[in-house]
Amino acid sequence: MDFLKMMKQAKDLQSKMGEMQAELDRLEVKGTAGGGLVTVTLTAKGDMRGLSVDPSLIKPDEAEILEDLIAAAHNDARRKAEQAMAEKMKDLTGGLSLPPGMSLPGM
């Protein structure tokens, strides 16, 4: 009987993981740099969905500054995406904390 209960729990967890994966695809986070002049939008999985650059930054002689701001905005969004994913995992696992570098299958 315990084995059947464990199998049901595993199946329930697998179903919840699938639902969470779909939610992470829909969840978007925005990272900004330069006081909001550059905005990067990522999914919680880290896929880039959008990039916004204030027109005042588009000057040929300032390309390096713009490139740095885009990288900074992307990194800001990536950190937010990782935080969102960690929160979803915490919800899914009932607060169980996984060691760094360890994740559930499919993550």
Steps between C-alpha positions, in 0.01 A plus 500: 500500500783741579644438155171592334480814711855595399418442133194724528707771669765473227233528231347803678843664523564432131167663413580802717843527337337510157262772613788698651704472179209645304460778755872583480462536123221754554658689791698802383748714690651832397855611564604861462822698475595861457211625711245322281651602167555133411249227587533127434203265539567131569287201585568347839688231304735765363374528141514859375158633402578864447751782495422870530759774445423866555561684170730748676756219534519416132806697400779345292775641721341352815454140383723361775290668772181359346651151480600517868150615600336220303726244669424653842124497436518139382693400813246681719212317330686167521545540878129577534413197286716275717337641813152441355593143410640439850178628655290274277720203590463583868121506459507172311725319747312630802795704622753219459830666423716331236878538520659746252539348156241231568160510337206275443488309169389713208628825649 
